[in-house]
Amino acid sequence: MQLLNFPILVQKEIWRSIKVDEVLLLTFCSNRTKTAILHHRKLLFKNTESICYETNGDVTSNIKVKMTNEWRYLLSFLSEKDFNSSHRNAVVRLEILGMYFKCWYVSIFDFRRFIDALTYFSMCKGYMDIMANQSEINTLIQKFHAYLYNIFGNSIEYQVNAESRGFLPMLKSINCSLIRLNYAINPAILEEFLFLSPNQETIQFDTNLKSELEENSKIYETEHLRVASLGQPTDHFLLNFSGRSLSLENTNVKKETIIECLRAWNSNRGYQNLDFLSIELYDVFTNVNQIMNQFNVKEIPEERIHPPVFVIRRRSFFLSGTYSVKLISRRYVVNESNGHVATFSMTNKSFTFAVWKMTEKEFLDSVSN
């Protein structure tokens, strides 16, 4: 069927019936096909939300596209050994982005028709496997990212998921990252990645470092940063953070570091952007009350109807969308410089601190209503 020979209106209806991931694969066919698709880009890509680049180092690296809260695989890069062991028939040789590849189109049954609850199994209905040497995959991902960015620009979000034995692909314009490697990485590699994609909206960093980061590391500028360190000290993250929310999980932080951080916030010497701080310890605090004894702690009287509830939204890398994190506490402190209120809770295993960005009078009036 010579699709491009049909009238424009007929083409438009045909394009409308094709899934976005399939349309993107068609753009690789020829410049003429790509031009025709881009002519209808507003119609074809209106529900596209994100592109994700996955590396795990075990078998494949993947490129996924997210449309209306549903992820679909677009491309998977396999080593020659894995490709040949999986695909013995219907292998084709295609020219894509000026390079020739052995490719195989994977068609997957849509389980969602029968088991709505198992949405994981409906992630994809079809995608393309590409044979590539492991040493070339970073370069290939860069080329495909540049190609996709040329189509979508900054109208969508770009995400990196580097897990297990994977690697950090060196890409520009990444908005959020999951870095969950099972080996310690060189800080220089992390800094190269963040130099290309600074000021990310969210980073979840569950990876040990071979050495400590520099004080001016770009990771401290992340808007929402979560760090899980398996008991390793993370004082440097707390001392240098300049974003909006910081969560340190399964970690060790000195009481003195927390006190230094709160004193800087209290005097407006730092943390002006801070909305939320959460620390969950691997060990326990001793003499935990020493932390807040440094400050004039106040408490909302019990006769007030309800304690204030601070809510912050966090991205989920494992489920589509976001989820809520709450702090419910009657205890608060007032910033001596700008008069803003922050509520907090504290145990021998955790410390949570939420800045309300309102004066004490505004805060008390709001919890009275």
VOGU-3710 file (C-alpha; in Angstrom, 3 decimals, decimal comma):
1> mqllnfpilv> 0,000/0,000/0,000  1,463/3,350/-1,052  0,361/5,307/2,009  1,902/8,603/0,944  0,035/8,552/-2,374  -3,330/8,931/-0,642  -4,928/12,397/-0,297  -3,914/14,342/2,806  -7,259/13,836/4,571  -7,091/10,077/4,003
11> qkeiwrsikv> -3,497/10,007/5,269  -4,618/11,934/8,329  -7,213/9,288/9,225  -4,716/6,503/8,663  -2,123/8,200/10,890  -4,795/8,726/13,532  -5,378/4,943/13,721  -1,701/4,105/14,291  -0,143/4,069/17,759  2,498/6,690/18,562
21> devllltfcs> 5,273/4,135/19,070  4,512/2,638/15,660  4,426/6,094/14,045  7,859/6,874/15,491  9,255/3,671/14,009  7,811/4,658/10,631  9,772/7,935/10,701  12,915/5,833/10,236  11,654/4,504/6,878  12,505/7,520/4,713
31> nrtktailhh> 12,783/11,293/4,786  9,517/11,520/2,844  7,686/9,440/5,468  9,217/11,469/8,260  8,159/14,732/6,584  4,587/13,482/6,170  4,414/12,402/9,812  5,847/15,684/11,097  3,226/17,520/9,059  0,631/15,923/11,354
41> rkllfkntes> 2,734/15,966/14,527  0,207/17,903/16,643  -2,450/15,292/15,909  -0,201/12,247/16,180  1,810/13,170/19,254  -0,689/15,164/21,317  -0,889/12,453/24,028  2,849/11,818/24,200  4,204/12,653/27,662  7,707/11,213/28,038
51> icyetngdvt> 10,603/9,390/26,451  12,627/7,084/28,725  16,101/5,635/28,134  16,751/2,475/30,148  20,049/0,688/30,688  20,449/-2,380/32,883  23,604/-4,004/31,547  22,235/-7,538/31,691  20,617/-8,091/28,299  19,230/-4,918/26,784
61> snikvkmtne> 19,045/-1,159/26,774  15,621/0,215/25,929  13,889/3,339/24,669  10,281/3,717/25,844  7,577/6,240/25,049  4,821/7,229/27,481  1,369/8,177/26,221  -1,511/9,142/28,529  0,033/7,434/31,569  0,999/4,234/29,713
71> wryllsflse> 4,541/3,180/28,793  5,305/1,373/25,519  8,651/0,041/24,359  9,953/1,615/21,163  13,430/0,132/20,666  15,631/-2,399/22,450  19,368/-2,782/21,836  20,684/-6,358/22,190  24,184/-7,747/21,980  24,963/-9,983/18,991
81> kdfnsshrna> 24,854/-13,103/21,192  21,487/-12,252/22,745  20,015/-11,084/19,458  21,003/-14,236/17,576  19,813/-16,546/20,341  16,411/-14,827/20,470  15,737/-14,127/16,799  16,395/-16,781/14,183  13,650/-15,881/11,714  12,255/-12,738/10,079
91> vvrleilgmy> 15,413/-10,724/10,740  15,813/-7,751/8,404  18,638/-5,350/7,701  17,510/-1,719/7,914  19,156/1,644/7,473  18,235/3,835/10,456  19,749/7,299/11,022  22,378/6,585/8,373  23,472/3,297/9,987  22,670/-0,301/9,055
101> fkcwyvsifd> 21,304/-2,684/11,698  19,949/-6,180/11,985  16,409/-5,669/13,279  13,470/-7,770/14,402  9,978/-6,473/15,146  8,481/-7,906/18,350  4,701/-8,244/18,571  3,252/-8,684/22,057  -0,249/-9,768/23,013  -2,321/-7,193/24,862
111> frrfidalty> -3,191/-8,895/28,170  -5,128/-5,815/29,294  -8,204/-6,983/27,387  -8,506/-9,827/29,856  -6,721/-8,797/33,054  -7,201/-5,093/33,709  -5,380/-5,235/37,033  -2,127/-6,443/35,481  -1,372/-3,228/33,631  2,336/-4,089/33,676
121> fsmckgymdi> 1,759/-6,686/30,961  0,172/-4,169/28,614  3,244/-1,950/28,426  3,832/-2,719/24,807  2,108/-4,204/21,786  5,119/-4,078/19,516  8,678/-2,774/19,424  11,886/-3,256/17,500  14,954/-5,206/18,620  18,243/-3,910/17,202
131> manqseintl> 21,534/-5,808/17,300  24,374/-3,631/18,569  27,730/-4,044/20,266  27,606/-3,154/23,953  30,473/-0,682/23,437  28,362/1,228/20,873  25,087/1,460/22,789  25,831/4,774/24,518  26,577/6,386/21,131  23,455/4,840/19,593
141> iqkfhaylyn> 21,242/6,087/22,425  22,734/9,565/21,940  21,882/9,475/18,220  18,315/8,286/18,817  17,840/10,881/21,571  18,981/13,675/19,255  16,571/12,351/16,612  13,603/12,181/19,020  14,437/15,577/20,547  14,363/17,045/17,034
151> ifgnsieyqv> 10,786/15,734/16,709  9,419/16,629/20,154  11,701/19,422/21,389  10,943/20,464/24,978  7,221/19,706/24,641  7,677/16,389/26,482  9,772/15,046/29,351  12,958/12,994/28,939  13,929/10,419/31,538  16,909/8,124/32,232
161> naesrgflpm> 16,653/4,865/34,181  20,126/3,393/34,826  19,845/0,224/36,903  21,715/-2,939/37,897  24,844/-3,285/35,700  23,734/-0,474/33,399  25,432/2,843/32,700  24,602/6,536/32,603  23,936/7,503/28,967  25,446/10,890/28,248
171> lksincslir> 22,378/12,798/27,051  21,333/16,440/26,970  17,999/17,844/28,187  17,126/15,028/30,604  14,441/16,127/33,103  14,534/13,279/35,627  16,741/10,286/36,404  16,657/7,030/38,311  20,249/5,999/39,066  20,105/2,619/40,764
181> lnyainpail> 23,325/0,835/39,881  24,661/-2,112/41,860  28,258/-0,945/41,641  30,040/2,172/42,894  30,518/4,788/40,197  33,187/7,401/39,682  31,882/10,883/40,609  33,437/12,208/37,388  30,981/10,106/35,355  28,050/11,487/37,342
191> eeflflspnq> 29,317/15,051/36,868  29,677/14,550/33,104  26,068/13,351/32,952  24,842/16,284/35,063  26,898/18,776/33,033  24,911/17,726/29,951  21,574/17,681/31,841  21,806/20,050/34,833  18,987/21,315/37,084  16,882/18,189/36,724
201> etiqfdtnlk> 13,410/18,141/38,225  13,889/14,793/40,031  16,796/12,439/40,661  16,551/9,224/42,646  20,124/8,226/43,465  20,464/4,724/44,944  24,117/4,165/44,092  27,352/4,289/46,063  30,171/6,565/44,933  33,848/5,666/44,710
211> seleenskiy> 34,699/8,968/46,370  32,888/11,997/47,767  31,360/14,569/45,434  32,736/18,086/45,087  30,945/20,880/46,986  29,779/22,399/43,698  28,370/19,170/42,263  25,372/19,710/39,976  23,419/17,000/41,777  22,924/19,357/44,739
221> etehlrvasl> 20,951/21,694/42,434  18,311/19,031/41,668  14,830/20,289/42,486  13,690/17,042/44,125  16,489/14,700/45,216  16,176/11,277/46,854  19,275/9,414/48,022  19,418/5,862/49,407  22,903/5,035/50,600  22,768/1,635/52,368
231> gqptdhflln> 24,150/3,087/55,582  26,813/5,255/53,951  27,201/8,838/55,279  25,339/11,483/53,266  26,235/14,618/55,245  27,642/16,242/52,080  24,241/15,980/50,357  22,561/17,771/53,259  25,237/20,455/53,643  25,347/21,415/49,954
241> fsgrslslen> 21,744/20,917/48,802  20,077/23,943/47,192  16,881/22,468/45,724  13,310/22,186/47,040  13,055/18,730/48,588  15,685/16,298/49,843  15,094/12,764/51,106  17,973/10,775/52,583  16,968/7,145/53,070  18,666/4,213/54,788
251> tnvkketiie> 21,536/6,535/55,550  23,746/7,912/58,303  23,868/11,647/59,046  25,486/13,306/62,047  23,280/15,285/64,429  25,753/18,134/64,141  25,180/18,252/60,366  21,418/18,568/60,814  21,912/21,313/63,410  24,246/23,185/61,044
261> clrawnsnrg> 21,673/22,895/58,259  18,823/24,175/60,439  20,911/27,085/61,733  21,668/28,100/58,140  17,946/27,951/57,298  17,025/29,860/60,478  19,398/32,705/59,678  18,719/32,720/55,904  22,314/31,780/55,170  21,151/28,856/53,048
271> yqnldflsie> 18,263/26,591/52,046  16,078/29,500/50,870  14,467/27,156/48,333  13,872/24,311/50,770  10,311/23,010/51,106  10,836/19,548/52,541  13,590/17,536/54,242  13,288/13,885/55,207  16,006/11,743/56,814  15,585/8,038/57,578
281> lydvftnvnq> 18,559/6,567/59,386  20,268/3,226/58,929  21,351/3,399/62,584  19,750/5,532/65,317  20,203/9,017/66,761  21,412/9,206/70,335  20,101/12,095/72,460  17,809/13,039/69,595  16,383/16,060/71,469  19,726/17,827/71,148
291> imnqfnvkei> 18,815/18,665/67,552  15,805/20,876/68,268  16,991/22,125/71,686  19,052/24,623/69,672  15,863/26,392/68,577  12,755/28,003/70,004  10,294/25,148/69,457  6,599/26,001/69,647  3,546/23,764/69,654  0,007/24,204/68,418
301> peerihppvf> -2,340/23,717/71,410  -4,387/20,524/71,560  -7,614/22,516/71,542  -6,968/23,428/67,917  -9,161/21,162/65,794  -6,547/19,281/63,778  -2,750/19,339/63,535  -1,487/20,875/60,278  -0,814/18,500/57,408  2,000/19,348/54,986
311> virrrsffls> 1,741/17,490/51,655  4,389/17,199/48,957  4,045/15,314/45,677  6,788/12,912/44,612  7,437/11,203/41,317  7,233/7,425/41,208  9,737/5,784/38,866  8,035/2,418/39,275  4,385/3,449/38,883  2,997/6,047/36,505
321> gtysvklisr> 2,427/9,490/37,989  3,155/10,793/41,471  2,278/10,025/45,075  1,828/12,104/48,227  4,133/12,353/51,227  2,658/13,924/54,350  3,994/15,451/57,547  1,462/15,773/60,370  2,844/17,622/63,382  1,881/20,239/65,954
331> ryvvnesngh> 5,501/21,227/66,642  7,024/24,111/64,703  9,788/26,699/64,618  9,834/30,221/63,175  12,643/31,433/60,911  14,314/34,367/62,694  15,096/36,163/59,427  11,928/35,966/57,326  9,354/34,807/59,879  8,353/31,689/57,923
341> vatfsmtnks> 7,111/28,648/59,821  8,401/25,084/59,528  6,813/22,066/61,165  8,871/19,002/62,061  8,745/15,509/63,525  11,588/13,555/65,064  12,331/10,059/66,357  15,567/8,220/67,061  15,420/6,874/63,466  14,058/9,792/61,458
351> ftfavwkmte> 13,829/13,550/61,075  11,283/15,371/58,885  11,122/19,122/58,303  8,555/21,034/56,184  8,652/24,764/55,357  5,242/26,389/54,947  6,373/29,662/53,326  3,986/31,664/55,498  4,338/33,770/58,645  3,392/32,467/62,073
361> kefldsvsn> 0,142/34,463/62,074  -0,785/33,191/58,604  0,109/29,668/59,643  -1,952/29,711/62,853  -4,886/31,310/61,050  -4,774/28,568/58,405  -4,819/25,712/60,928  -7,657/27,393/62,845  -9,978/27,334/59,827
//
